[in-house]
Amino acid sequence: MANPWKKVMGYVNMSAKYGAAGGRTVTLLREAGYTEEEIQDKLSSKKNINIDSVYLEQLFHEQNGRCHYDMNTVINPHDVFTPNHPLAPSVDRIDNTKGYVKGNVVISTRFTNRGRGCAEYDLFVDECMPRIKEGLTDKTKLPNLENYYEEE
């Protein structure tokens, strides 16, 4: 059976080299009108990597097989073999200015990793995820839309 953590590590290597868009970055930059020299300059800021598939699997087990951001979500590592599966394991950097290094990565679902995207870690963890969890578990706690428009 194929090792899902090796596949996840392949995504880490691609993201470290090309950014979040992966190999599509070059195509997107060309379509945006960048020259080959400008593209190479943009891609030369490769992120450091000091993790491997063994570390990712250990981290997964330390998190009890659950998403770092939503500990109710159990991750099936083999979902990584289903293209674009939202619950597949994904490696998220806590501090996006740092590389894929030990202590700066967590295992999340693709869904939460993409959701966190450009949000700061603390904003996502402290404000976004509690609101999402509350809405999924107890819809009676959600305010009505008109509550957002009430006069203060």
Secondary structure, DSSP 4 states (H G I P E B T S, - for coil): ---HHHHHHHHHHHHHHH-TTTTHHHHHHHHTT--HHHHHHHHT-PPPB---HHHHHHHHHHTTTB-SS-TT-B--GGGGGSTT-TTSEEEEESSTTS-B-TTSEEEEEHHHHHHHTTS-HHHIIIIIHHHHHHHHH-GGGSPPGGGGG---
